[in-house]
């Protein structure tokens, strides 16, 4: 029947009104929990929907529905006990942030320290003495609504001279861009919103942030002075030229990630300053990376979309074809899809298509299933009878609506833990990976999420369709599951920086994960990538298990990493402890396992993603919930609908740089 498809969006509109729109947090107070209630439906809105006669008009109903009523609530009837638990956990994440911040502010920032050594309580300079931890923590403090840290950091930024290093260290274009430039631009975007202006005590701070960002970018621009436009990464402390002694332009190389993780920040700076020169520098480099050939003129793309991880800066030729989704390459692939998200019109096809090719090749050639399937069942949404009650009240006896919604409410996929292999130039693969690479599942889920929505626009993606994206979506969930498996099979419950594994035929439930071959680095450096992927998995599925996994990780950080002065990296994630009753020996071993290092990304990324996955809000900086949405043709042809549908109109309003600093997007594809 053709009536059901036409009325189904109307039903969703009415259901959305019936359930109410989730309250958003306002600064300084917590909003009340949403209460399910039935509202009067606007006669004009209902009439507009039911008067649409043909399919072309009916296709627009979901978009109009979303614009009128907003997205469906994340949970139809949130469990009050669960909500209370999440609120308590969120507060503990904020306390961890303040513990880290207060000690750094007291013991390091006043000495122009970039970091605080968490074991000894001493200041440390690793990022040129500009206060890396402070500027990296700023966007997190804003999102947590912490006024005192926000204003302390803004006051510090005013004092920094970004034209030269305060230390004798070389200046990394990549690290300085993602931490300092990204941090200041993100703060500018976040604080430009009227709802957050109250956090700022100095009305000149927004202008100051742009001025300092511009000054820093101007100083860094010298790195792009190469024949190819591909920058070198290390500048001298005076920021006047290359930083390495005996620098040889003809043979100097840069890593793929370092050269290909600049375009978001530099383009954003151009957009907010109305000066195209910054974006043009990054775009020129990015275009060179899009032509992966070696100096012999031979392609170094062993698989479509996957390239080598080292590039000559003189001519942009690739040194070799070996690479991975880990260090040296990781954020290059991350930014392909995120730059398209930022401005789909000016970075429309080639970046998105390269990301799609890379993911497709990774799915076909690099995924490894070395673990047994998890014992858990697929996520089951909240009780369906509650939905029935509301629908019966709105439309007594409307079984067709119930049947359609029941399909959309039914999960259809059970993740299976997978890991991403590295590859060599000769197309062979290696069973080795890194904590850094565990961002891959989250990035793939984000890409599938945004491409699914855009696939319904007139600009279709050729052979890409629902089935392709569904496979990509499932691949992303598998990778998230795999990195969790690594975490859950160490003595501390924390994953290592590097790990390897045997083939699937040699691993079974009786084989400990870490009976695997070398190389392996058992250290953990407070890295965020696994939590980041949990966050994206939670946003697209709504499955609370990802929140619980994130909390499990935080509990482990509290036990094994927390010190008097902050949180320490640890030497060995497989630290074995004595019996529980031997408290003194347990404390001794935990302390001996600490490394005297707390990277700035602990507050910029790890704590931020922990906060975002647990906080009970839908602020516009959150990644929209759900994956996919039904079209009229889907319903007419009775195709299975997404298990956690993402309704039209929920475009991402922010995109996170690789240091988890949110930048305001220009807009979706037009």
Residue pairs with C-beta under 8 A, 6 or more apart in sequence:
1 400
2 636
4 400
4 401
4 404
4 635
5 58
5 632
5 635
5 636
6 50
6 52
6 58
6 61
6 632
7 50
7 401
8 401
8 404
8 630
8 635
9 49
9 58
9 61
9 62
9 65
10 46
10 49
10 50
10 61
10 65
11 391
11 394
11 395
11 398
11 401
11 405
12 62
12 65
12 72
12 647
13 41
13 45
13 46
13 49
13 65
13 68
13 69
14 41
14 46
14 394
15 72
15 387
15 390
15 391
15 394
15 405
16 65
16 69
16 70
16 71
16 72
17 38
17 39
17 41
17 69
18 36
18 37
18 38
18 39
18 390
18 393
18 394
19 34
19 36
19 37
19 72
19 73
19 76
19 390
20 34
20 35
20 36
20 37
20 39
20 73
21 34
21 69
21 70
21 71
21 73
22 34
22 73
22 74
22 617
22 618
23 31
23 32
23 33
23 34
24 31
24 617
24 618
24 619
25 31
25 145
25 615
25 617
25 619
26 195
27 145
27 195
27 196
27 198
27 199
28 145
28 198
30 87
31 617
33 78
33 80
33 83
33 616
34 73
34 78
36 76
36 77
36 390
38 390
38 393
38 394
42 68
45 68
48 64
49 61
49 64
49 65
52 58
52 60
52 61
55 632
55 633
58 632
59 631
59 632
62 629
62 630
62 631
62 647
62 648
62 649
63 648
63 649
65 647
65 648
66 647
66 648
66 649
66 650
67 649
71 618
71 624
71 625
71 626
71 646
71 647
71 649
71 650
72 645
72 647
74 542
74 618
74 625
75 382
75 542
76 382
76 386
76 387
77 382
77 383
77 386
82 544
83 616
86 547
86 614
86 615
86 616
87 616
89 551
89 554
89 614
90 611
90 614
90 615
90 616
92 554
93 554
93 607
93 610
93 611
93 614
94 144
94 146
94 611
96 554
96 557
96 558
96 562
96 567
96 607
97 137
97 140
97 141
97 144
97 146
97 603
97 607
97 611
98 146
98 149
99 562
99 566
100 137
100 566
100 567
100 598
100 602
100 603
100 607
101 137
101 141
101 149
101 603
103 116
103 118
103 121
103 564
103 565
103 566
104 113
104 115
104 116
104 133
104 134
104 566
104 598
105 134
105 149
105 152
107 113
107 116
107 121
107 122
107 123
107 565
108 114
108 115
108 116
108 122
108 123
108 124
108 133
109 131
109 133
109 134
109 152
109 156
111 123
112 123
112 125
112 129
112 130
112 131
112 166
113 123
113 124
113 125
113 129
113 131
113 133
114 124
114 125
114 126
114 127
114 128
114 129
114 130
114 131
114 132
114 133
114 600
115 123
115 124
115 125
115 126
115 127
115 132
115 133
115 597
115 598
115 599
115 600
116 122
116 123
116 124
116 133
116 565
116 566
116 598
117 123
117 124
117 565
117 596
117 597
117 598
118 563
118 565
118 566
118 567
118 568
118 594
118 596
118 597
118 598
119 563
119 565
119 568
119 594
119 595
119 596
120 565
120 596
121 564
121 565
122 596
124 597
125 166
125 167
125 169
126 132
126 169
127 169
127 175
127 176
127 179
127 180
127 600
128 165
128 166
128 167
128 169
128 171
128 176
128 237
129 165
129 166
129 167
130 160
130 162
130 166
130 180
131 156
131 157
131 160
132 179
132 180
132 600
133 598
133 600
133 603
134 152
134 153
134 156
134 157
135 153
135 156
135 157
135 179
135 180
135 183
135 184
136 179
136 180
136 183
136 600
136 601
136 603
136 604
136 659
137 149
137 153
137 600
137 603
137 604
138 149
138 150
138 153
138 154
138 183
138 184
138 186
138 187
139 183
139 186
139 187
139 190
139 604
139 608
139 660
139 661
139 662
140 603
140 604
140 607
140 608
140 611
140 660
141 149
141 150
141 153
142 150
142 187
142 190
142 191
142 196
142 199
143 190
143 608
143 611
143 612
143 619
143 621
143 662
144 611
145 199
147 199
147 201
150 199
150 200
151 199
151 200
151 201
151 202
154 187
154 200
154 202
154 205
154 208
154 209
155 202
157 184
157 208
157 209
157 212
158 208
158 212
160 212
162 180
162 212
162 215
162 216
162 219
163 215
163 219
163 239
164 219
164 237
164 238
164 239
165 171
165 237
165 238
165 239
167 237
168 237
169 237
170 234
170 235
170 236
170 237
170 243
170 244
171 220
171 234
171 235
171 236
171 237
171 239
171 243
172 233
172 234
172 235
172 258
173 220
173 223
173 231
173 232
173 233
173 234
173 235
173 258
173 262
174 233
174 257
174 258
174 259
174 261
174 262
176 216
176 220
177 220
177 261
177 262
177 265
177 266
178 261
178 265
178 331
178 657
178 658
178 659
178 661
179 600
179 601
179 604
179 659
180 216
181 213
181 216
181 217
181 220
181 265
181 266
181 269
182 264
182 265
182 657
182 659
182 661
182 663
183 604
183 659
183 661
184 209
184 212
184 213
184 216
185 209
185 213
185 265
185 268
185 269
185 272
185 661
185 663
186 657
186 661
186 662
186 663
187 209
188 206
188 209
188 210
188 213
188 272
189 268
189 272
189 654
189 662
189 663
189 664
190 196
190 621
190 662
191 197
191 199
191 200
191 205
191 206
191 209
192 206
192 664
200 206
202 208
210 272
210 273
213 269
214 269
214 273
214 275
217 266
217 269
217 278
219 239
220 235
220 239
221 278
221 281
222 235
222 239
222 240
222 241
223 231
223 232
223 233
223 235
224 231
224 281
224 284
224 285
226 232
226 249
226 313
226 314
227 249
227 314
227 315
228 288
228 312
228 313
228 314
228 315
228 316
229 281
229 284
229 285
229 287
229 288
229 316
230 254
230 259
230 285
230 288
230 289
230 311
230 312
230 313
230 316
231 254
231 259
231 262
231 281
231 285
231 313
232 242
232 247
232 252
232 254
232 313
233 254
233 255
233 258
233 259
234 242
234 243
234 244
235 241
235 242
235 243
236 242
236 243
237 243
241 247
242 249
242 252
244 252
249 313
249 314
250 314
251 312
251 314
252 312
252 313
252 314
253 310
253 311
253 312
253 313
253 319
254 310
254 311
254 313
255 309
255 310
255 311
255 328
255 329
256 289
256 307
256 308
256 309
256 310
256 311
256 323
256 328
256 329
256 332
257 309
257 327
257 328
257 329
257 330
257 331
257 332
259 285
259 289
259 311
259 313
259 332
260 285
260 286
260 289
260 331
260 332
260 335
261 331
261 332
261 334
261 335
261 658
262 282
262 285
262 286
263 279
263 282
263 283
263 285
263 286
263 335
263 339
263 347
264 335
264 338
264 339
264 342
264 655
264 657
264 663
265 282
265 657
265 663
266 278
266 279
266 281
266 282
267 278
267 279
267 282
267 283
267 339
267 342
267 343
267 346
267 347
268 342
268 663
268 664
269 275
269 278
269 279
270 276
270 277
270 278
270 279
270 280
271 279
271 666
286 339
286 351
288 311
288 316
289 307
289 311
289 316
289 332
290 350
290 354
291 316
292 299
292 300
292 301
292 307
292 308
292 318
292 321
293 299
293 300
293 317
293 318
294 300
294 317
294 318
294 319
294 320
294 321
295 312
295 315
295 317
300 307
300 308
300 318
300 319
300 320
300 321
300 425
301 307
301 321
302 321
302 322
302 423
302 424
302 425
302 426
302 427
303 361
303 364
303 365
303 423
303 427
304 357
304 358
304 360
304 361
305 354
305 355
305 356
305 357
305 358
305 359
305 360
305 361
306 323
306 358
306 361
306 362
306 366
306 423
307 318
307 321
307 323
307 329
308 318
308 319
308 320
308 321
308 322
308 323
308 425
309 322
309 323
309 324
309 328
309 329
310 318
310 319
310 320
310 328
311 317
311 318
311 319
312 318
312 319
320 425
321 423
321 424
321 425
322 422
322 423
322 424
322 425
323 329
323 422
323 423
324 330
324 420
324 421
324 422
324 423
324 432
324 433
324 434
324 437
325 333
325 362
325 420
325 433
325 437
325 439
325 440
326 422
326 433
326 434
326 436
326 437
327 434
327 436
327 437
330 436
330 437
330 439
330 658
331 658
333 355
333 358
333 440
333 443
334 439
334 443
334 658
335 351
335 658
336 351
336 352
336 354
336 355
336 358
337 351
337 352
337 355
337 443
337 446
337 447
337 450
338 446
338 655
338 656
338 657
339 347
339 351
340 347
340 348
340 351
340 352
340 355
341 446
341 450
341 652
341 655
341 665
342 655
342 663
342 665
342 666
343 665
343 666
343 667
344 352
344 454
344 667
344 668
344 669
344 670
345 666
345 667
345 669
345 670
346 666
348 669
352 451
355 447
356 447
356 451
356 461
356 464
359 444
359 447
359 472
359 475
360 468
360 472
362 420
362 440
362 475
363 471
363 472
363 475
365 423
365 429
366 420
366 421
366 422
366 423
366 429
367 418
367 419
367 420
367 421
367 475
367 478
367 479
368 418
368 419
368 420
368 421
368 431
368 501
368 503
368 504
369 416
369 417
369 418
369 478
369 504
370 419
370 431
370 501
370 502
370 503
370 504
370 507
371 417
371 482
371 485
371 504
371 507
371 513
372 507
372 508
372 509
373 414
373 416
373 417
374 415
374 416
374 417
374 481
374 485
376 545
377 414
378 411
378 412
378 413
378 414
379 411
379 541
379 542
379 543
379 544
379 545
379 643
380 411
381 409
381 410
381 411
381 542
381 643
381 644
384 406
384 409
387 402
387 405
387 409
388 402
391 398
391 401
391 402
391 405
392 398
395 401
404 635
404 641
407 640
407 641
408 630
408 641
408 642
408 643
408 645
409 643
410 643
411 643
411 644
412 640
412 643
413 473
413 474
413 477
413 643
415 474
415 477
415 478
415 480
415 481
416 478
416 481
417 478
417 481
417 482
417 484
417 485
418 475
418 478
418 479
418 481
418 482
419 431
419 433
419 479
419 482
419 483
419 486
419 501
420 433
420 437
420 440
420 479
421 429
421 430
421 431
421 432
421 433
422 429
422 430
422 432
422 433
423 429
423 430
424 430
430 500
431 500
431 501
431 502
431 503
432 498
432 499
432 500
432 501
432 519
433 498
433 499
433 500
434 497
434 498
434 499
435 495
435 496
435 497
435 498
435 524
435 525
435 527
435 529
435 530
436 497
436 527
436 529
437 529
438 479
438 483
438 486
438 495
438 529
438 530
438 533
439 529
439 532
439 533
440 476
440 479
440 533
441 476
441 477
441 478
441 479
441 480
441 481
441 482
441 483
441 533
441 536
441 537
442 476
442 480
442 529
442 532
442 533
442 534
442 535
442 536
442 537
443 476
443 533
443 536
444 472
444 473
444 475
444 476
444 479
445 473
445 476
445 477
445 480
445 533
445 536
445 537
445 540
445 627
446 536
446 623
447 472
448 469
448 472
448 473
448 476
448 540
448 627
449 473
449 536
449 539
449 540
449 623
449 624
449 626
449 627
449 646
450 651
450 652
451 461
451 464
451 469
452 466
452 469
452 473
452 627
452 628
452 629
452 646
453 628
453 629
453 646
453 648
453 650
453 651
454 668
454 669
455 461
455 464
455 465
455 466
455 469
456 629
456 631
456 648
457 669
459 669
466 628
466 639
469 628
470 628
473 540
473 627
473 628
476 536
476 537
477 537
477 541
479 533
480 533
480 534
480 536
480 537
480 546
483 495
483 529
483 530
483 533
484 530
484 534
484 549
485 513
486 495
486 496
486 499
486 513
487 493
487 494
487 495
487 530
487 549
487 552
487 553
488 552
489 512
489 513
489 514
490 496
490 513
490 514
490 573
490 574
491 573
491 574
491 575
491 576
491 577
492 524
492 556
492 559
492 560
492 570
492 573
492 574
492 575
493 552
493 553
493 555
493 556
494 524
494 553
494 556
494 557
494 560
494 570
494 573
495 524
495 530
495 573
496 520
496 521
496 522
496 523
496 524
496 573
497 521
497 522
497 523
497 524
497 525
497 527
498 519
498 520
498 521
499 513
499 514
499 516
499 520
499 521
500 516
500 517
500 518
500 519
500 520
501 507
501 513
501 516
502 516
502 517
507 513
514 520
514 574
522 571
522 572
522 573
522 574
523 569
523 570
523 571
523 572
523 573
523 595
524 561
524 569
524 570
524 573
525 569
525 595
525 597
525 599
526 557
526 561
526 567
526 568
526 569
526 598
526 599
526 601
526 602
526 606
527 601
527 606
528 601
528 605
528 606
528 608
528 609
528 660
530 553
531 550
531 553
531 606
531 609
531 610
531 613
532 605
532 609
532 660
534 546
534 547
534 549
534 550
534 553
534 609
534 613
535 546
535 550
535 609
535 612
535 613
535 623
536 623
537 543
537 546
538 544
538 546
538 547
538 550
538 613
539 622
539 623
539 624
539 625
539 626
540 625
540 626
540 627
540 644
540 646
541 627
541 643
541 644
542 625
542 626
542 644
546 613
547 613
547 614
550 609
550 610
550 613
550 614
551 614
553 610
554 610
557 567
559 590
560 570
560 575
560 590
560 593
561 567
561 568
561 569
561 570
561 594
562 568
563 594
566 598
566 602
567 598
567 602
568 594
568 595
568 596
568 597
568 598
569 594
569 595
569 597
569 598
569 599
570 593
570 594
570 595
571 593
571 594
571 595
572 593
575 589
575 590
575 593
577 585
577 586
577 589
577 590
578 585
578 586
578 589
580 586
601 659
601 660
604 659
604 660
604 661
605 659
605 660
608 660
609 660
612 622
618 625
620 653
620 654
621 653
621 654
621 662
623 652
624 646
624 650
624 651
624 652
625 644
625 646
625 650
626 642
626 644
626 645
626 646
626 647
626 650
627 642
627 644
627 645
627 646
628 641
628 642
628 645
628 646
629 642
629 645
629 646
629 647
629 648
630 639
630 641
630 642
630 645
634 641
635 641
651 665
651 668
652 665
653 664
653 665
654 662
654 663
654 664
654 665
655 662
655 663
655 665
656 662
656 663
657 663
